[in-house]
Amino acid sequence: MTQVLTPRDWGCSPIVGQGDLRLRCGDTEILFSGEDVGWQVAFDGPMPREAAERFVATVAVQVQLEVDEAVEWVQLT
């Protein structure tokens, strides 16, 4: 799970904390929580919106390649 949800070439590493997986990417902590319909991703710390969208899109592609099924991500605000 960690390898699939950690985007390659982003310099992120797993850290201890809440959720099913928590990553530190620079000054930002990213929390993954498994839900009935998929993964909820939350950002704690500074990350430009465009970078956050690229992060989630990258992870979605990695998940799609892993499960060999179409993946859709939805932004909730």
Buried (B, 14 or more C-beta within 10 A) or exposed (E): EEEBBBBEEBEBEEEEEEBBBBBBBEEBBBBBEEEEEEBEBEBBEEBEEEBBEBBBEBBBEBBBEEEEEEBEBEEEE
